[in-house]
Amino acid sequence: MPRIAEAAPEEDLQAVVDELSAVRDETRESDMLERDIDNFCSQVETAIERF
């Protein structure tokens, strides 16, 4: 079975790398958003408990 790097033209490999980078960036942004939402919910819960 040929290796991907041997079977695909460099342009195709670069397209895959670019797509993976975009997915990684979206995942990172999603993780940051999830942390922000968790922090906000914790703040709301704390405010409710103190009320």
PDB file of N, CA, C and O in Angstrom, chain B, residues numbered from 101:
ATOM      1  N   MET B 101       0.857  -1.184   0.000  1.00  0.00           N
ATOM      2  CA  MET B 101       0.000   0.000   0.000  1.00  0.00           C
ATOM      3  C   MET B 101       0.897   1.239   0.000  1.00  0.00           C
ATOM      4  O   MET B 101       1.751   1.380   0.875  1.00  0.00           O
ATOM      5  N   PRO B 102       0.714   2.134  -0.964  1.00  0.00           N
ATOM      6  CA  PRO B 102       1.582   3.323  -1.021  1.00  0.00           C
ATOM      7  C   PRO B 102       1.268   4.297   0.115  1.00  0.00           C
ATOM      8  O   PRO B 102       0.134   4.415   0.577  1.00  0.00           O
ATOM      9  N   ARG B 103       2.294   4.967   0.528  1.00  0.00           N
ATOM     10  CA  ARG B 103       2.122   5.993   1.557  1.00  0.00           C
ATOM     11  C   ARG B 103       1.409   7.192   0.938  1.00  0.00           C
ATOM     12  O   ARG B 103       1.519   7.433  -0.264  1.00  0.00           O
ATOM     13  N   ILE B 104       0.684   7.936   1.759  1.00  0.00           N
ATOM     14  CA  ILE B 104      -0.082   9.078   1.254  1.00  0.00           C
ATOM     15  C   ILE B 104       0.843  10.066   0.539  1.00  0.00           C
ATOM     16  O   ILE B 104       0.521  10.551  -0.545  1.00  0.00           O
ATOM     17  N   ALA B 105       1.985  10.358   1.146  1.00  0.00           N
ATOM     18  CA  ALA B 105       2.904  11.335   0.570  1.00  0.00           C
ATOM     19  C   ALA B 105       3.418  10.882  -0.792  1.00  0.00           C
ATOM     20  O   ALA B 105       3.747  11.714  -1.638  1.00  0.00           O
ATOM     21  N   GLU B 106       3.490   9.580  -1.010  1.00  0.00           N
ATOM     22  CA  GLU B 106       3.965   9.072  -2.290  1.00  0.00           C
ATOM     23  C   GLU B 106       2.838   9.012  -3.316  1.00  0.00           C
ATOM     24  O   GLU B 106       3.099   9.072  -4.518  1.00  0.00           O
ATOM     25  N   ALA B 107       1.600   8.897  -2.867  1.00  0.00           N
ATOM     26  CA  ALA B 107       0.474   8.690  -3.766  1.00  0.00           C
ATOM     27  C   ALA B 107      -0.202   9.977  -4.204  1.00  0.00           C
ATOM     28  O   ALA B 107      -0.855  10.004  -5.247  1.00  0.00           O
ATOM     29  N   ALA B 108      -0.062  11.038  -3.433  1.00  0.00           N
ATOM     30  CA  ALA B 108      -0.794  12.272  -3.721  1.00  0.00           C
ATOM     31  C   ALA B 108       0.160  13.391  -4.130  1.00  0.00           C
ATOM     32  O   ALA B 108       1.267  13.502  -3.603  1.00  0.00           O
ATOM     33  N   PRO B 109      -0.285  14.221  -5.077  1.00  0.00           N
ATOM     34  CA  PRO B 109       0.528  15.389  -5.442  1.00  0.00           C
ATOM     35  C   PRO B 109       0.664  16.350  -4.260  1.00  0.00           C
ATOM     36  O   PRO B 109      -0.185  16.385  -3.369  1.00  0.00           O
ATOM     37  N   GLU B 110       1.728  17.115  -4.272  1.00  0.00           N
ATOM     38  CA  GLU B 110       2.006  18.049  -3.177  1.00  0.00           C
ATOM     39  C   GLU B 110       0.861  19.031  -2.956  1.00  0.00           C
ATOM     40  O   GLU B 110       0.563  19.384  -1.815  1.00  0.00           O
ATOM     41  N   GLU B 111       0.210  19.481  -4.040  1.00  0.00           N
ATOM     42  CA  GLU B 111      -0.902  20.429  -3.902  1.00  0.00           C
ATOM     43  C   GLU B 111      -2.044  19.799  -3.107  1.00  0.00           C
ATOM     44  O   GLU B 111      -2.666  20.466  -2.279  1.00  0.00           O
ATOM     45  N   ASP B 112      -2.320  18.521  -3.354  1.00  0.00           N
ATOM     46  CA  ASP B 112      -3.384  17.832  -2.617  1.00  0.00           C
ATOM     47  C   ASP B 112      -3.022  17.703  -1.153  1.00  0.00           C
ATOM     48  O   ASP B 112      -3.869  17.883  -0.277  1.00  0.00           O
ATOM     49  N   LEU B 113      -1.770  17.393  -0.889  1.00  0.00           N
ATOM     50  CA  LEU B 113      -1.334  17.273   0.503  1.00  0.00           C
ATOM     51  C   LEU B 113      -1.431  18.615   1.207  1.00  0.00           C
ATOM     52  O   LEU B 113      -1.819  18.671   2.374  1.00  0.00           O
ATOM     53  N   GLN B 114      -1.086  19.695   0.522  1.00  0.00           N
ATOM     54  CA  GLN B 114      -1.182  21.025   1.126  1.00  0.00           C
ATOM     55  C   GLN B 114      -2.632  21.368   1.416  1.00  0.00           C
ATOM     56  O   GLN B 114      -2.924  22.001   2.431  1.00  0.00           O
ATOM     57  N   ALA B 115      -3.547  20.961   0.542  1.00  0.00           N
ATOM     58  CA  ALA B 115      -4.970  21.201   0.778  1.00  0.00           C
ATOM     59  C   ALA B 115      -5.433  20.460   2.031  1.00  0.00           C
ATOM     60  O   ALA B 115      -6.222  20.990   2.812  1.00  0.00           O
ATOM     61  N   VAL B 116      -4.946  19.245   2.222  1.00  0.00           N
ATOM     62  CA  VAL B 116      -5.294  18.471   3.417  1.00  0.00           C
ATOM     63  C   VAL B 116      -4.737  19.156   4.657  1.00  0.00           C
ATOM     64  O   VAL B 116      -5.430  19.277   5.667  1.00  0.00           O
ATOM     65  N   VAL B 117      -3.498  19.603   4.582  1.00  0.00           N
ATOM     66  CA  VAL B 117      -2.878  20.303   5.714  1.00  0.00           C
ATOM     67  C   VAL B 117      -3.663  21.558   6.044  1.00  0.00           C
ATOM     68  O   VAL B 117      -3.915  21.836   7.217  1.00  0.00           O
ATOM     69  N   ASP B 118      -4.051  22.315   5.042  1.00  0.00           N
ATOM     70  CA  ASP B 118      -4.820  23.544   5.263  1.00  0.00           C
ATOM     71  C   ASP B 118      -6.159  23.239   5.916  1.00  0.00           C
ATOM     72  O   ASP B 118      -6.583  23.951   6.827  1.00  0.00           O
ATOM     73  N   GLU B 119      -6.825  22.185   5.456  1.00  0.00           N
ATOM     74  CA  GLU B 119      -8.124  21.819   6.019  1.00  0.00           C
ATOM     75  C   GLU B 119      -7.972  21.366   7.469  1.00  0.00           C
ATOM     76  O   GLU B 119      -8.779  21.735   8.322  1.00  0.00           O
ATOM     77  N   LEU B 120      -6.950  20.575   7.749  1.00  0.00           N
ATOM     78  CA  LEU B 120      -6.718  20.132   9.126  1.00  0.00           C
ATOM     79  C   LEU B 120      -6.396  21.312  10.036  1.00  0.00           C
ATOM     80  O   LEU B 120      -6.824  21.338  11.190  1.00  0.00           O
ATOM     81  N   SER B 121      -5.659  22.273   9.535  1.00  0.00           N
ATOM     82  CA  SER B 121      -5.355  23.471  10.320  1.00  0.00           C
ATOM     83  C   SER B 121      -6.632  24.248  10.633  1.00  0.00           C
ATOM     84  O   SER B 121      -6.807  24.744  11.746  1.00  0.00           O
ATOM     85  N   ALA B 122      -7.520  24.349   9.647  1.00  0.00           N
ATOM     86  CA  ALA B 122      -8.780  25.056   9.863  1.00  0.00           C
ATOM     87  C   ALA B 122      -9.628  24.327  10.900  1.00  0.00           C
ATOM     88  O   ALA B 122     -10.231  24.961  11.765  1.00  0.00           O
ATOM     89  N   VAL B 123      -9.676  23.014  10.817  1.00  0.00           N
ATOM     90  CA  VAL B 123     -10.439  22.227  11.792  1.00  0.00           C
ATOM     91  C   VAL B 123      -9.847  22.407  13.181  1.00  0.00           C
ATOM     92  O   VAL B 123     -10.585  22.565  14.154  1.00  0.00           O
ATOM     93  N   ARG B 124      -8.526  22.384  13.281  1.00  0.00           N
ATOM     94  CA  ARG B 124      -7.856  22.585  14.572  1.00  0.00           C
ATOM     95  C   ARG B 124      -8.208  23.955  15.146  1.00  0.00           C
ATOM     96  O   ARG B 124      -8.493  24.074  16.338  1.00  0.00           O
ATOM     97  N   ASP B 125      -8.191  24.979  14.313  1.00  0.00           N
ATOM     98  CA  ASP B 125      -8.522  26.330  14.778  1.00  0.00           C
ATOM     99  C   ASP B 125      -9.970  26.413  15.240  1.00  0.00           C
ATOM    100  O   ASP B 125     -10.262  27.038  16.259  1.00  0.00           O
ATOM    101  N   GLU B 126     -10.884  25.782  14.493  1.00  0.00           N
ATOM    102  CA  GLU B 126     -12.296  25.783  14.886  1.00  0.00           C
ATOM    103  C   GLU B 126     -12.488  25.054  16.207  1.00  0.00           C
ATOM    104  O   GLU B 126     -13.271  25.483  17.054  1.00  0.00           O
ATOM    105  N   THR B 127     -11.770  23.951  16.377  1.00  0.00           N
ATOM    106  CA  THR B 127     -11.865  23.187  17.619  1.00  0.00           C
ATOM    107  C   THR B 127     -11.351  24.007  18.783  1.00  0.00           C
ATOM    108  O   THR B 127     -11.954  24.020  19.856  1.00  0.00           O
ATOM    109  N   ARG B 128     -10.236  24.693  18.575  1.00  0.00           N
ATOM    110  CA  ARG B 128      -9.664  25.539  19.626  1.00  0.00           C
ATOM    111  C   ARG B 128     -10.655  26.637  20.006  1.00  0.00           C
ATOM    112  O   ARG B 128     -10.858  26.908  21.189  1.00  0.00           O
ATOM    113  N   GLU B 129     -11.273  27.272  19.006  1.00  0.00           N
ATOM    114  CA  GLU B 129     -12.261  28.314  19.276  1.00  0.00           C
ATOM    115  C   GLU B 129     -13.470  27.740  20.004  1.00  0.00           C
ATOM    116  O   GLU B 129     -14.017  28.374  20.906  1.00  0.00           O
ATOM    117  N   SER B 130     -13.880  26.553  19.615  1.00  0.00           N
ATOM    118  CA  SER B 130     -15.020  25.893  20.257  1.00  0.00           C
ATOM    119  C   SER B 130     -14.703  25.590  21.718  1.00  0.00           C
ATOM    120  O   SER B 130     -15.543  25.793  22.595  1.00  0.00           O
ATOM    121  N   ASP B 131     -13.482  25.100  21.979  1.00  0.00           N
ATOM    122  CA  ASP B 131     -13.077  24.815  23.357  1.00  0.00           C
ATOM    123  C   ASP B 131     -13.059  26.087  24.196  1.00  0.00           C
ATOM    124  O   ASP B 131     -13.477  26.080  25.354  1.00  0.00           O
ATOM    125  N   MET B 132     -12.573  27.179  23.608  1.00  0.00           N
ATOM    126  CA  MET B 132     -12.532  28.439  24.330  1.00  0.00           C
ATOM    127  C   MET B 132     -13.951  28.927  24.625  1.00  0.00           C
ATOM    128  O   MET B 132     -14.226  29.424  25.717  1.00  0.00           O
ATOM    129  N   LEU B 133     -14.840  28.783  23.656  1.00  0.00           N
ATOM    130  CA  LEU B 133     -16.234  29.190  23.848  1.00  0.00           C
ATOM    131  C   LEU B 133     -16.887  28.341  24.935  1.00  0.00           C
ATOM    132  O   LEU B 133     -17.632  28.856  25.770  1.00  0.00           O
ATOM    133  N   GLU B 134     -16.607  27.049  24.922  1.00  0.00           N
ATOM    134  CA  GLU B 134     -17.171  26.162  25.943  1.00  0.00           C
ATOM    135  C   GLU B 134     -16.688  26.571  27.337  1.00  0.00           C
ATOM    136  O   GLU B 134     -17.472  26.575  28.286  1.00  0.00           O
ATOM    137  N   ARG B 135     -15.411  26.914  27.465  1.00  0.00           N
ATOM    138  CA  ARG B 135     -14.882  27.370  28.764  1.00  0.00           C
ATOM    139  C   ARG B 135     -15.553  28.673  29.175  1.00  0.00           C
ATOM    140  O   ARG B 135     -15.894  28.852  30.345  1.00  0.00           O
ATOM    141  N   ASP B 136     -15.746  29.581  28.228  1.00  0.00           N
ATOM    142  CA  ASP B 136     -16.410  30.847  28.538  1.00  0.00           C
ATOM    143  C   ASP B 136     -17.838  30.608  29.022  1.00  0.00           C
ATOM    144  O   ASP B 136     -18.288  31.239  29.979  1.00  0.00           O
ATOM    145  N   ILE B 137     -18.545  29.699  28.363  1.00  0.00           N
ATOM    146  CA  ILE B 137     -19.918  29.384  28.772  1.00  0.00           C
ATOM    147  C   ILE B 137     -19.928  28.761  30.156  1.00  0.00           C
ATOM    148  O   ILE B 137     -20.767  29.109  30.987  1.00  0.00           O
ATOM    149  N   ASP B 138     -19.000  27.838  30.413  1.00  0.00           N
ATOM    150  CA  ASP B 138     -18.912  27.212  31.736  1.00  0.00           C
ATOM    151  C   ASP B 138     -18.626  28.254  32.821  1.00  0.00           C
ATOM    152  O   ASP B 138     -19.224  28.224  33.896  1.00  0.00           O
ATOM    153  N   ASN B 139     -17.712  29.168  32.527  1.00  0.00           N
ATOM    154  CA  ASN B 139     -17.396  30.222  33.494  1.00  0.00           C
ATOM    155  C   ASN B 139     -18.614  31.107  33.753  1.00  0.00           C
ATOM    156  O   ASN B 139     -18.897  31.454  34.899  1.00  0.00           O
ATOM    157  N   PHE B 140     -19.327  31.468  32.701  1.00  0.00           N
ATOM    158  CA  PHE B 140     -20.520  32.297  32.847  1.00  0.00           C
ATOM    159  C   PHE B 140     -21.571  31.581  33.694  1.00  0.00           C
ATOM    160  O   PHE B 140     -22.170  32.182  34.586  1.00  0.00           O
ATOM    161  N   CYS B 141     -21.790  30.295  33.413  1.00  0.00           N
ATOM    162  CA  CYS B 141     -22.784  29.527  34.179  1.00  0.00           C
ATOM    163  C   CYS B 141     -22.391  29.450  35.653  1.00  0.00           C
ATOM    164  O   CYS B 141     -23.243  29.551  36.535  1.00  0.00           O
ATOM    165  N   SER B 142     -21.114  29.274  35.908  1.00  0.00           N
ATOM    166  CA  SER B 142     -20.645  29.235  37.296  1.00  0.00           C
ATOM    167  C   SER B 142     -20.891  30.566  37.993  1.00  0.00           C
ATOM    168  O   SER B 142     -21.288  30.601  39.158  1.00  0.00           O
ATOM    169  N   GLN B 143     -20.656  31.651  37.283  1.00  0.00           N
ATOM    170  CA  GLN B 143     -20.890  32.976  37.854  1.00  0.00           C
ATOM    171  C   GLN B 143     -22.374  33.190  38.141  1.00  0.00           C
ATOM    172  O   GLN B 143     -22.731  33.760  39.172  1.00  0.00           O
ATOM    173  N   VAL B 144     -23.237  32.735  37.236  1.00  0.00           N
ATOM    174  CA  VAL B 144     -24.678  32.873  37.448  1.00  0.00           C
ATOM    175  C   VAL B 144     -25.104  32.028  38.640  1.00  0.00           C
ATOM    176  O   VAL B 144     -25.879  32.490  39.477  1.00  0.00           O
ATOM    177  N   GLU B 145     -24.608  30.796  38.729  1.00  0.00           N
ATOM    178  CA  GLU B 145     -24.945  29.928  39.861  1.00  0.00           C
ATOM    179  C   GLU B 145     -24.510  30.554  41.183  1.00  0.00           C
ATOM    180  O   GLU B 145     -25.252  30.523  42.165  1.00  0.00           O
ATOM    181  N   THR B 146     -23.311  31.119  41.203  1.00  0.00           N
ATOM    182  CA  THR B 146     -22.804  31.764  42.416  1.00  0.00           C
ATOM    183  C   THR B 146     -23.679  32.957  42.780  1.00  0.00           C
ATOM    184  O   THR B 146     -24.009  33.157  43.949  1.00  0.00           O
ATOM    185  N   ALA B 147     -24.054  33.750  41.778  1.00  0.00           N
ATOM    186  CA  ALA B 147     -24.898  34.910  42.044  1.00  0.00           C
ATOM    187  C   ALA B 147     -26.263  34.482  42.594  1.00  0.00           C
ATOM    188  O   ALA B 147     -26.801  35.139  43.485  1.00  0.00           O
ATOM    189  N   ILE B 148     -26.815  33.406  42.080  1.00  0.00           N
ATOM    190  CA  ILE B 148     -28.107  32.916  42.541  1.00  0.00           C
ATOM    191  C   ILE B 148     -27.976  32.407  43.976  1.00  0.00           C
ATOM    192  O   ILE B 148     -28.851  32.668  44.801  1.00  0.00           O
ATOM    193  N   GLU B 149     -26.919  31.701  44.278  1.00  0.00           N
ATOM    194  CA  GLU B 149     -26.718  31.164  45.636  1.00  0.00           C
ATOM    195  C   GLU B 149     -26.576  32.296  46.654  1.00  0.00           C
ATOM    196  O   GLU B 149     -27.028  32.175  47.793  1.00  0.00           O
ATOM    197  N   ARG B 150     -25.952  33.384  46.241  1.00  0.00           N
ATOM    198  CA  ARG B 150     -25.745  34.511  47.157  1.00  0.00           C
ATOM    199  C   ARG B 150     -27.006  35.346  47.319  1.00  0.00           C
ATOM    200  O   ARG B 150     -27.129  36.112  48.275  1.00  0.00           O
ATOM    201  N   PHE B 151     -27.939  35.201  46.393  1.00  0.00           N
ATOM    202  CA  PHE B 151     -29.162  35.990  46.437  1.00  0.00           C
ATOM    203  C   PHE B 151     -30.082  35.436  47.441  1.00  0.00           C
ATOM    204  O   PHE B 151     -31.178  35.964  47.632  1.00  0.00           O
TER     205      PHE B 151
END
